[in-house]
Amino acid sequence: MSISHDEYLELVQKCSQLNKEYYQNNASSETDFQYDQWYQKIKAYEASNPLLVVENSPTKNVGAEPAKEFDQYTHKASLLSLSNAFNNNDIEKFIERIIKETNQSEFELSIEPKIDGCAVSIIYENGKLKIAATRGNGRVGEVVTHNIKTIKSLPEEIPYKNELEIRGEVYISKHNFEKLKSDFANPRNAASGALRQLDPEITKKRHLDIFIYGSSTAPIDSHIESIAWIKSLGFPVIQTHQIQNKLTEIEQEITKIQNQNLNVEIDGAVIKVDSK
């Protein structure tokens, strides 16, 4: 159902406010599902009315501006948001788009759980953890290096001397959240709040953890092989499976992910082209 321009502007304002709550205040007055519904209506309106798109639209901005209390870091490669698929029709359109763009009818995909946490970029130089930053607005994030170093599962040194940028999702396990749930709405908010503390000792008490889901500088094109290589360096990685671009197989894998009894909150699955 189409919306009017006034309704479009109202949704832009609502989504902008939710982005501020989510990325700056570590809270949200609406569910992720509600935000996604509004976001899709904004996208549909803008596709039909490209000359009426406003600059503060959430489709033109990822995340929120970094807080002034933190040093800022400009990402060498932007941390973009994921596109959403809500049903089989959306997945079929995704496959059709890849076929059209690559001119290939057969290709492999990767699928993994979508961890409900906070996206970060971490830079290693000469084998040592150099700097860590939040996603921020996708281009500029907040430097949280001292807080990242409180994560026990994240190595501070790795057997790889070239510069390496890895990307991960910082989270609080369901088990550890049990001690915090009287103060936070959900584990994601607790993790985001802990990651953006000025005092690392406070962060340390929250027992953060991380899953690495990729890298912009890994010397391997295949996503599946890249994740295996990152794991070999000592990083905790998201369990990723390779599948064919067949809807039935994708459906089966999504069901498996939904039925997994994980010690971490997830909010769906991530499907990527496993290019080589």
DOVOMI-174807 format. One line per field, with one value per residue (C-alpha): x, y, z; residue number from 1. Coordinates in nm, 2 decimals. Example, Ala and Ser with C-alpha at 12.3 -4.5 7.8 and 13.67 -1.06 7.14 Angstrom:
x: c(1.23, 1.37)
y: c(-0.45, -0.11)
z: c(0.78, 0.71)
num: c(1, 2)
END
This chain:
x: c(0.00, 0.14, 0.19, 0.16, 0.46, 0.35, 0.33, 0.68, 0.82, 0.66, 0.82, 1.16, 1.13, 1.03, 1.31, 1.57, 1.46, 1.48, 1.83, 1.94, 1.79, 1.95, 2.30, 2.35, 2.13, 2.15, 1.78, 1.47, 1.11, 1.00, 1.08, 1.32, 1.03, 0.84, 1.14, 1.19, 0.83, 0.86, 1.20, 1.05, 0.77, 1.02, 1.22, 0.91, 0.81, 1.16, 1.18, 0.86, 0.95, 1.33, 1.31, 1.14, 1.40, 1.51, 1.87, 1.79, 1.63, 1.75, 1.81, 2.09, 2.24, 2.37, 2.36, 2.41, 2.68, 2.96, 2.93, 3.15, 3.29, 3.49, 3.77, 3.66, 3.79, 3.72, 3.67, 3.89, 3.59, 3.24, 3.04, 2.71, 2.38, 2.22, 1.92, 1.62, 1.42, 1.09, 0.96, 1.03, 0.94, 1.21, 1.47, 1.37, 1.42, 1.76, 1.86, 1.72, 1.92, 2.24, 2.17, 2.12, 2.43, 2.66, 2.50, 2.53, 2.24, 2.44, 2.64, 2.70, 2.58, 2.68, 2.43, 2.49, 2.29, 2.25, 2.38, 2.18, 2.47, 2.69, 2.90, 3.27, 3.57, 3.91, 4.25, 4.56, 4.90, 5.22, 5.02, 4.89, 4.55, 4.59, 4.25, 3.88, 3.58, 3.21, 3.02, 2.89, 2.73, 2.90, 3.18, 3.30, 3.28, 3.38, 3.72, 3.66, 4.00, 4.03, 3.68, 3.73, 4.04, 3.83, 3.68, 3.87, 3.80, 3.95, 4.32, 4.54, 4.82, 4.78, 5.02, 4.97, 5.19, 5.01, 4.75, 4.42, 4.07, 3.82, 3.45, 3.25, 2.94, 2.99, 2.73, 2.64, 2.55, 2.20, 2.37, 2.55, 2.25, 2.05, 2.25, 2.17, 1.82, 1.67, 1.86, 1.84, 1.56, 1.76, 2.12, 2.19, 2.12, 2.34, 2.62, 2.60, 2.60, 2.90, 3.10, 3.05, 3.16, 3.44, 3.56, 3.69, 3.65, 3.27, 3.29, 3.48, 3.21, 2.96, 3.15, 3.13, 3.20, 3.24, 3.18, 3.38, 3.18, 3.42, 3.70, 3.76, 4.13, 4.15, 4.36, 4.08, 3.78, 3.55, 3.36, 3.34, 3.72, 3.79, 3.60, 3.79, 4.12, 4.02, 3.93, 4.28, 4.43, 4.25, 3.94, 3.59, 3.38, 3.02, 2.92, 2.88, 2.74, 2.77, 2.45, 2.33, 2.11, 1.79, 1.50, 1.42, 1.78, 1.77, 1.44, 1.58, 1.89, 1.69, 1.47, 1.78, 1.92, 1.58, 1.57, 1.92, 1.95, 2.22, 2.36, 2.32, 2.02, 1.98, 1.75, 1.74, 1.99, 2.25, 2.28, 2.58, 2.71, 3.02, 3.22, 3.55)
y: c(0.00, 0.34, 0.62, 1.00, 1.23, 1.35, 0.99, 0.93, 1.23, 1.10, 0.76, 0.91, 1.10, 0.79, 0.58, 0.85, 0.87, 0.50, 0.50, 0.75, 0.54, 0.23, 0.35, 0.63, 0.56, 0.17, 0.14, 0.13, 0.23, 0.00, -0.36, -0.44, -0.58, -0.25, -0.06, -0.29, -0.25, 0.13, 0.11, -0.10, 0.15, 0.43, 0.24, 0.17, 0.53, 0.65, 0.40, 0.55, 0.91, 0.95, 1.33, 1.36, 1.16, 1.37, 1.38, 1.25, 0.93, 0.61, 0.47, 0.73, 0.68, 0.38, 0.38, 0.72, 0.98, 0.88, 1.02, 1.31, 1.15, 0.90, 0.95, 0.89, 0.64, 0.66, 0.32, 0.24, 0.04, 0.14, -0.09, -0.11, -0.23, -0.56, -0.57, -0.74, -1.03, -1.12, -1.40, -1.65, -1.39, -1.15, -1.44, -1.52, -1.16, -1.16, -1.47, -1.33, -1.01, -1.20, -1.41, -1.09, -0.91, -1.21, -1.37, -1.70, -1.93, -2.15, -2.01, -2.10, -1.91, -1.90, -1.88, -1.81, -1.69, -1.32, -1.24, -0.97, -0.76, -0.46, -0.44, -0.35, -0.32, -0.43, -0.36, -0.57, -0.45, -0.66, -0.93, -0.71, -0.56, -0.19, -0.03, -0.12, 0.09, 0.07, 0.09, 0.44, 0.59, 0.33, 0.57, 0.70, 0.50, 0.54, 0.41, 0.14, -0.04, -0.06, -0.21, -0.46, -0.59, -0.70, -0.98, -1.29, -1.49, -1.22, -1.26, -0.96, -1.12, -1.33, -1.52, -1.29, -0.98, -0.80, -0.55, -0.72, -0.57, -0.80, -0.74, -0.90, -0.88, -0.81, -0.97, -1.08, -1.45, -1.55, -1.69, -1.37, -1.16, -1.33, -1.12, -0.80, -0.83, -0.62, -0.32, -0.38, -0.46, -0.72, -0.86, -0.63, -0.31, -0.44, -0.52, -0.19, 0.00, -0.20, -0.15, 0.23, 0.28, 0.53, 0.31, -0.04, -0.18, -0.14, -0.31, -0.60, -0.67, -0.73, -1.03, -0.94, -1.19, -1.17, -1.36, -1.26, -1.27, -1.14, -0.92, -0.65, -0.74, -1.12, -1.26, -1.50, -1.43, -1.71, -1.61, -1.97, -2.02, -1.67, -1.76, -2.09, -1.89, -1.63, -1.92, -2.07, -1.74, -1.80, -1.59, -1.71, -1.72, -1.76, -2.11, -2.07, -2.32, -2.33, -2.39, -2.38, -2.10, -2.31, -2.18, -2.52, -2.55, -2.20, -2.26, -2.57, -2.39, -2.10, -2.35, -2.52, -2.18, -2.09, -2.42, -2.41, -2.38, -2.11, -1.93, -1.60, -1.41, -1.41, -1.21, -1.41, -1.55, -1.38, -1.50, -1.41, -1.49, -1.71, -1.56, -1.71)
z: c(0.00, -0.10, 0.14, 0.11, 0.13, 0.47, 0.59, 0.44, 0.63, 0.95, 0.91, 0.83, 1.16, 1.35, 1.21, 1.27, 1.63, 1.67, 1.51, 1.77, 2.05, 1.92, 1.84, 2.09, 2.39, 2.38, 2.40, 2.17, 2.21, 1.93, 1.82, 1.54, 1.34, 1.36, 1.25, 0.96, 0.85, 0.85, 0.68, 0.39, 0.35, 0.32, 0.06, -0.14, -0.14, -0.24, -0.53, -0.67, -0.59, -0.62, -0.65, -0.31, -0.10, 0.20, 0.32, 0.67, 0.53, 0.71, 0.36, 0.32, 0.66, 0.85, 1.23, 1.40, 1.45, 1.69, 2.04, 2.12, 2.43, 2.22, 1.98, 1.62, 1.37, 0.99, 0.85, 0.55, 0.41, 0.51, 0.74, 0.55, 0.68, 0.55, 0.32, 0.47, 0.34, 0.51, 0.30, 0.02, -0.24, -0.11, -0.12, -0.48, -0.58, -0.42, -0.62, -0.94, -0.89, -0.84, -1.15, -1.35, -1.21, -1.25, -1.56, -1.39, -1.30, -1.07, -0.77, -0.41, -0.11, 0.25, 0.54, 0.91, 1.22, 1.25, 1.60, 1.78, 1.90, 1.81, 1.49, 1.53, 1.31, 1.46, 1.30, 1.36, 1.25, 1.27, 1.44, 1.73, 1.80, 1.71, 1.72, 1.75, 1.66, 1.65, 1.32, 1.41, 1.10, 0.88, 0.78, 1.12, 1.44, 1.80, 1.92, 2.18, 2.18, 2.56, 2.59, 2.31, 2.49, 2.79, 2.56, 2.66, 2.35, 2.12, 2.07, 2.11, 1.90, 1.59, 1.36, 1.07, 1.02, 0.74, 0.83, 0.89, 0.94, 1.08, 1.15, 1.43, 1.64, 2.01, 2.23, 2.58, 2.62, 2.75, 3.05, 3.14, 3.06, 3.34, 3.59, 3.40, 3.28, 3.56, 3.42, 3.04, 2.79, 2.61, 2.56, 2.26, 2.46, 2.75, 2.51, 2.33, 2.66, 2.79, 2.47, 2.49, 2.84, 2.92, 3.20, 3.07, 3.42, 3.39, 3.05, 3.20, 3.45, 3.17, 3.03, 2.66, 2.39, 2.01, 1.69, 1.38, 1.06, 0.80, 0.69, 0.43, 0.39, 0.42, 0.13, 0.03, -0.19, -0.09, 0.22, 0.36, 0.31, 0.45, 0.77, 0.80, 0.76, 1.02, 1.26, 1.20, 1.34, 1.67, 1.63, 1.74, 1.42, 1.34, 1.22, 0.84, 0.59, 0.22, 0.02, -0.34, -0.47, -0.44, -0.24, -0.08, 0.05, 0.18, 0.36, 0.52, 0.65, 0.79, 0.98, 1.12, 1.24, 1.40, 1.58, 1.72, 2.09, 2.10, 2.41, 2.22, 2.09, 1.71, 1.49, 1.17, 0.92, 0.69, 0.33, 0.12, -0.22, -0.16, -0.45, -0.55)
num: c(1, 2, 3, 4, 5, 6, 7, 8, 9, 10, 11, 12, 13, 14, 15, 16, 17, 18, 19, 20, 21, 22, 23, 24, 25, 26, 27, 28, 29, 30, 31, 32, 33, 34, 35, 36, 37, 38, 39, 40, 41, 42, 43, 44, 45, 46, 47, 48, 49, 50, 51, 52, 53, 54, 55, 56, 57, 58, 59, 60, 61, 62, 63, 64, 65, 66, 67, 68, 69, 70, 71, 72, 73, 74, 75, 76, 77, 78, 79, 80, 81, 82, 83, 84, 85, 86, 87, 88, 89, 90, 91, 92, 93, 94, 95, 96, 97, 98, 99, 100, 101, 102, 103, 104, 105, 106, 107, 108, 109, 110, 111, 112, 113, 114, 115, 116, 117, 118, 119, 120, 121, 122, 123, 124, 125, 126, 127, 128, 129, 130, 131, 132, 133, 134, 135, 136, 137, 138, 139, 140, 141, 142, 143, 144, 145, 146, 147, 148, 149, 150, 151, 152, 153, 154, 155, 156, 157, 158, 159, 160, 161, 162, 163, 164, 165, 166, 167, 168, 169, 170, 171, 172, 173, 174, 175, 176, 177, 178, 179, 180, 181, 182, 183, 184, 185, 186, 187, 188, 189, 190, 191, 192, 193, 194, 195, 196, 197, 198, 199, 200, 201, 202, 203, 204, 205, 206, 207, 208, 209, 210, 211, 212, 213, 214, 215, 216, 217, 218, 219, 220, 221, 222, 223, 224, 225, 226, 227, 228, 229, 230, 231, 232, 233, 234, 235, 236, 237, 238, 239, 240, 241, 242, 243, 244, 245, 246, 247, 248, 249, 250, 251, 252, 253, 254, 255, 256, 257, 258, 259, 260, 261, 262, 263, 264, 265, 266, 267, 268, 269, 270, 271, 272, 273, 274, 275, 276)
END
